[in-house]
Amino acid sequence: MKIAGICAVGTYYPLWFKWTIASIYNAVDEIIVVNGGLDIKNPDLNETEVPLEQVSKDIDKLDVDGKIIEITDFSKLKCRLTLTTQYEANKRNLPAWYDLRGRNLTLANEVAVDRGADFILKIDSDQCCYFDVLDVRDEKAALVFYQYEFAGSIGETGYLLYPPPNSPFNDSVFTYPAKESQFYFGGGAPVIGVYREPTYKYHAAHLRYAYPEWMPEDEVLKYMYERMWFVYYTNEGLWGDELEKKAMSAAKDALSREVVSTAPSPEVVRYRNPVEYIEVTR
């Protein structure tokens, strides 16, 4: 059985990308990373395939066994739905469409299938699986990983926002049978029915509102602003000054949220740098 991990990046640098990849590196046979999106510094709606240089550098450092295939060429994309924002799709009543994340994940899925994958393990670039994700090979059914939502500084205890850890998220990490017909839209959720069986054995930390304790405040704000920039562009179709102002306001609000101390914290983030984690879990 061949398992391929797929991950989509683009537009803004995902803060946890190195740990995301490290956390699944030894649970899969290969990882397809599709890298391309808008350039936030000089955004152009006609240029949506701009790769992030830092992602390519991370892959070079992390790929100790030659498992990662980075895709920056979109010319071979087979499934070509309408590329738009959720706002525009709703306004135009489009039954089948995808945003940049959906397009990237669709291409990742197609490449994985072409390369002979039997199962796909889909993970977001702001998620990190726990050590026991490596047991995924022993399971016959498709899995959805039990989701923990963290926020604030990831330190000794970590922080948890509502909903609590006994509520799996719809966009948790999951595996499913590899099929060329899979395609994604919006935040990467599959738009066709796929078999997913909940499990309480595996865990993933969702770190979209979290940041490393050692990161300077200005870098944290920059990351959160870029994230919110993309969210408001994708979900509401905002652009220009309105988009920039709303993204900055939302970023500051996200960083000022009240959080609750909790345990466990994701060890992949707290204790190891990504390359060391890959080496230890080999």
N, C-alpha and C positions, 0 to 999 in steps of 0.2 A: 504494500500500500504506500503510495507516494503522497505526502502532504506538502502543499505549498502555502506559505504565508503570503498574504497580500496586504499592502499598505499604500495609501495615497498621500502625497504631500504636494505643496505648491502654495504660492501667494505669500504666506508668512512662514518663517522658520519655526517648526514645532519644537518647543522647549524640551520635550521629553523624548524626542525621536531616538536618540542613542540608546536610551534605556528600553524603549519599546522594542526595538530590534533585538537588543541583547536578551530581553526576557523571553523571546520565542525562538531564538537562534538555534538552539539545540532540540527544539520540539518539532522542527520541520525539516524537510529535505532541501528546500530552497525557499528564498523570499523574493517576491517580485515587488519592487518599489517603483511606482510611477511618479515622476518628479516634473511638475509643470503647472503654472497658473499665471495669475496677474502679477505684475511688478508694482508693488505698493508705492515705491519711490517715484515711479513714472507710469501710472496705470493707463492702460489703453485697452478698451473693450475688444479691439481687433487682435490684440496680442495676448493670448490666453495659454501659451505653451512655454512660458519663461521658466527654466529650471532654477532651483536654488543651489548656489555653489556650495554652501555649507553642508547641505544634505549629501552631495557627492563626496565631499571630503570625509564626512562621517562614515560613509559606506566603505571608503578605502581603508580606514582605520579598523573598522569593525569586522570586516569580512575575512577572518583568519582562515576559513576553510573554503573560500570561493563559492559560497552559497547564495550570494545576493546578486540579483539581476536588476540593474537600474535602467528604467525606460524613460527616455526624454523625447522620443520620436513618436508622434501621434498619427503619422500618415497611414499606419497599418491597422488603425482602429476599425473593426468590422461593424459593430453596432453603432450607427450614427443617428442618435435621437437628436431632438432639438436641444441645443445648449443654451440655457437661459437661467434666470434666477427664479426662486420660488414665487416671488412677487409677480413677475411677468407671466409665469406659468399659470398661476391662479387667475390672473386678469384675462388671459387669453384662453382659459379653460382647456389647456393642453393635457390630453390623457397620458402621453408618454414623453418625458423630457428628463434631462439631468442637468445639474449644476457642475461646477468644476470638479468637486469631490466625486460626484457620481460618474462623470466621464473618466476620471483617473482610475477609479476602482473597477469600472467596466473593462478598461484596457488591461489592468492588472489581472483580472479574472481570465480574459481571453488569452493572455500570454501564458498563464499558468496551465490552462487547459491544453493549449498547443504544445506545451512542454511535457505533457503526460501526467498531470496531477490527477489523482483519484479523489482527494479531498482538498478543500480550501479552508485555511484558517485566516479569517479576516480580522484585522486589528486596527484600531485608530491610532494615529500618531501621538495621542495624548493619553494612552493607556499603557500600563505595564503589568504583565502577568506575574503571579507569584511563582516561586520555585517549583511547586508541584504541578505546574502546567506541563512539565516534561512527561508526566504520566499519560498524556493525551493519547499516545500510541496504543495504550492498553485498552482503550474503549472502542466499542464497535459502533455505537450510535453517534450522531452529530451532537455537539455540546454547545451550551451557552454558559459562559463563565459568570459566576456569581460576582456582582459588581459592587465595589466600594467607591464612594465618591469623596474625594479629598479636596480640601481648599486651604489656602494660607500657606505658611512656611512648613515644609516637610522636615520636621526635626525629630525629637526623641519619641514623640507620641503620634504625630500626624493629626489631621483634623477632618472631621466628617460633617458634611452638610446633609440636610433632608433630601431624599429619603434615606432611611437607615439601611445598614448592610443586609437586612433580611428581605429587601425588595430588589429583585433583579431588574436591571435597566433593559429597555428594548434594544439599545445599541451596544450591549455588552459584546465582548469578544466571543466569537462562535466559529464552529466548523460546519461544513455542509458538503454534500457530494459535488464534485466539480462538473459543471455543465457549461457549455459555450453560450447557452441562451440566457444566463444570468446577466442582469444589468441593474444598475443602481441609480438612485436619484436623491436629491436633497442631501441629508447628512450621511449618506452611505447605506441606508436601509434597503434591503432587497425589495423590489417591487413585485416579484413573483413569489409564489409559495415555495418555501424550502423547509425541510424537516429539521427542526431544532428541538432538542430535548434538554430541559433545564437540569442542572446538576448542582449539588451543594459541595462538591469535592474540590473544585477549582475556583480560583479567585483572581480578580484583576482590579488594579487600582485605576480609577478614572481621575486624571490629574489636570483637567482642563482649567481649573481655578486654583491650582497649586503651583508652587515654585520651590526650588532648592533653597535651603536656609542660607547658603553662602552667596546667593546672587544679589548684586547691588540693586537698590530700589529703582534706579533709573532704567536698568535693563528689564526688571520685572514689569514696570509700567509700559515699556516699549513692546514687550511680548504681548501683554494683555490688550494694548491698543490695537496691535496688528490683528490679533484674533478677533476682536470686536469689529474691526473694520470689515473683515471678511464676512462675519455673521450678518451685519446690517446690509452689506451689499447683496449677499445671497438671499437673505430672507425678506428684505424690504425693497430691494432695488435702489437703495440710496446711492448718491454719487456726489463728488465735489465737496464743497465746504460743509454741507449738511451732514454728509457721511463722516467727515473727519471730526466734527464737533460731537456728534452723537457717539462715535466710537471712543473718543477720549473720555467723555462723561461716563459711559458704560464701563470703561476700563477702571476708572477710579472707584466707581461704585462696587465693582467686583472685588477689588482689593481691600475694600473697607467693610465687607460683610462680616457679621459676627459668626464665628466658627466655634465648634465644640471639640474639646480634646477627646481623643479616642485612641484605641488600639485595636488591631495591630496596624503598624505602618508598613508600607511595602518594602521589604528588605532589599529588593533589587535597586531601589532608589537610595536607601539610607546607607547601605554598607559597602557597596562595591562600585567601582567605576565600570563602565559597560564592557570593556575588553576583558577585565579580570573576571567579570561575571560569566562571560562566555567560556573562558578557560576553566573556571571552577565547575561549571555544569556540563562539561563535555562528557 
